[in-house]
Amino acid sequence: MQISRHPQNPIVVPGLFEWRKATVFNPAVIIHDDKFYMIERTAGSLTPCKNYLGLLISDDGVNFTHVKDEPIVTPDQLGFPYGSIQDPRVVKIDDTFYMNYALRPCAMNYYPTGTGLPERSIPTYPDGWGDDPVHWLTRSGILTSKDLINWEYLSDTTPLEINDRDNILFPEKINGRYVLLRRPEEYVGAEYGTEKAAMWITYSDDLIHWDEPKLLATAGPLAWEQKKIGGSTPPVKTDKGWLVLYHGVDDDSIYRVGALLLDLDNPEKIIARTNNFIMEPEPYYEKFGYQVPNVIFPTGNVVKDGILYIYYGVTDTAIALATVPLDDLVSYILAGN
């Protein structure tokens, strides 16, 4: 499968403002009024690593500039002054933008080692923040907006007492219901039907009350996804099914990318799935960075003129772009590669 990395990669890098001087990564991207809009995850420091969300715009999907010189969403706005808001995914349904986000009530300190997962410690926060174990778990929720700038809290999509991220909305209702992908880390064991963190699917009538999730996909037999898998980008509707990029992590914590095709009318049904990964860390900016080496982590994709634009975080340091003809990728998945 030939997926082309853009020659300007990484296309978005840290700097410019205090709240993004340490790192930027894992963006949401959507096309609106023929413009590409990117919501970036940023941090001004790694100790603590408090994350914010900023908004950028582009005519070509490559060269982005900031819409505002301050974040559009902060953890403070959601009631967590020492927290961290992470990994946005955005879709538009009717006239409303919906943003999935992950939020940790208290931000951790990260100390990159350059050789693997960062060492980390728990900061001391005032007023009891950080005293409760739930303050260090990652919850997920939905924000809504009419203009991509002003966002309002809508709902939590996961229980607060577990780690559950990679929550991703489908861009339209299916059979009259909203559909959501999840990745609950505690849903592991014989009673859950999986021995590793996996992808789950759930439904709602109102985006507030959600059905009990159903197991969608577990790790395949190959080494590249044995540690865990999770949804990456919002599903893309094709005439062959819903295209979903997902991430797989191996036992050395190397992040790679695979793909699923889900039935258009019953997204619990997997039509086809890549056996091997379609992307893995290759150039230097995907192998070495400020934080976690050997990470490519797609969180945004859009289609323009038949081309799938894949936006992904690299080493939790910067943002890169890859492209592939949409039909080629779908055919590749259907061929059982």
Buried (B, 14 or more C-beta within 10 A) or exposed (E): BEBEBBEEBBBBBBEBBEBBBBBBBBBBBBBBEEBBBBBBBBBBBBBBBBBBBBBBBBEEBBEBEBBEEEBBBBBBBBEBBBBBBBBBBBBBBEEEBBBBBBBBBBBBBBEBEEEEEBEBEEBEBEEEBBEEEEBBBBBBBBBBBEEBEEBEBBBBBBEEEBBBBBBBBBBEBBEEBBBBBBBBBEBBEEEBEBEBBBBBBBBBEEBEEBEEBEBBBBBBEBEBBBBBBBBBBBBBEBEBBBBBBBBBBBEEBBBBBBBBBBBBEEBEEBBBBBEBBBBBBEEEBBBBBBBBBBBBBBBBBBBBEEBBBBBBBBBBBBBBBBBBBBBBBBEBBEEEB
